[in-house]
Structure formats: C-alpha cells, structure tokens
Amino acid sequence: MKRTTKSLEEMLGPIPERIQRETDLSFQISDRIYDLMQERGLSKKQFADALGKRPCEVTKWLSGQHNFTISTLAMLSAFFGKSIITV
C-alpha cells in the first residue's frame, strides 16, 4: 500500500501574511522581555513579584502567544527603563 504524507501547509493552505506577521511580532516581544529579564538577572518569580503579578502570567507573556495591551507594554517599558517595541 502506498502512503502519502502531506505537510500541514498542503492540508490547510498557506498561512495568511497577517497571521504570520502577528505571530512573528508576538515572539519578538516575548524574546525582548526575556532578554531584559536576563540583563537584570531576574527569574520569572522575581519578575512577577516586582510587578505584582503571578508567575503564571509572566509564563504566558514569555510563551509568545499573549496578546499584549498597550497598557501592559507601557508598564513593562517603564519597569525596564527601555522600550519593549519601537514604532
């Protein structure tokens, strides 16, 4: 019996450009937060405690799947004293 394997893209179609860009930006933001935490030597728990957040929320931020509000991004920028994103 011959078996055919298809890639996810072949089965579902190409990923729309908008979705790809959104995903890329989400991961860039989470990478930026992680890098800034590392610069300060902060663990997730220390970071969460400093912000008055739960560690699970920081985990969500670092997953690359969190939809950040402008308010949260501004709060994080103020905390680090550095921009999280540049427009």
N, C-alpha and C positions, 0 to 999 in steps of 0.2 A: 504494500500500500504506500502510495506517495503522500508525503506530508508537506504541506505548505505553511510557512511561517510568515506572518506579516508584522511589520513594525506598527507601533502604536499610531504613528502618523498616517500610515497607509490605511489603518482601520478607521480612524476618527477624522482624518483630513488634517491639513496643515493648521498649526496654531496661529490664530489671528495675530497680526503685528501688535495691536493694542494690548492683548493679553501678555504677549512676550515682553513688551516694554514694561508693563506693570510688574511682572514677576522680576525682571532684572532690577528695577528700582527698589523693590521690596528687599531683595537680597543685598543690594548696595547699602541701603540704610541699616540693615541689621549688621552687616560687616563693619560699618563705620562705628556703630555703638559698641560692638565687641572690641574693636581696635582701641577706642577711647577708654574702655574699661581696663584693657590690658596696660595702657600707658599709665594709668593710675594704680595699677596693681589690685583692682577690685574683683572680688568674687561676685557671683550672682547674688548671693545673700547679702554681702556688704553693700552692693549697689542698690538692691531693693530696700534695705534698711535705711540707707541715706536718703532715698526718695520717698520713704513712707509707703512703699509698695510691697506686694507679696512676691517672693522669689518666682512663683509660677508665672506671674505677669512678665517678669524680665525674661524668663524662658520663652514665652510667646513672642516677645519683641525680637529675640535673637534667632527665632526659627525661620525668619524670612517670610512669614505668612501673615503677619499682623498688619492691619490697615491703620496706620498712624493718623491721628488727627493733627492739625496744625498746632493746637494747644500742647499736645504731648511733645511734638518735635521742638517747640519753643522752650518747653520746660527742660528737655534734655540738653539743648544747646546752652541754656543758662547754667545748668549744673556743671557741664564740662568746660564752659567758657570758650567753646569752639562750635562752629556750625556743624550741624548734622547733615544738612543738604545745602546746596548752593543753587540759586535760581538765577 
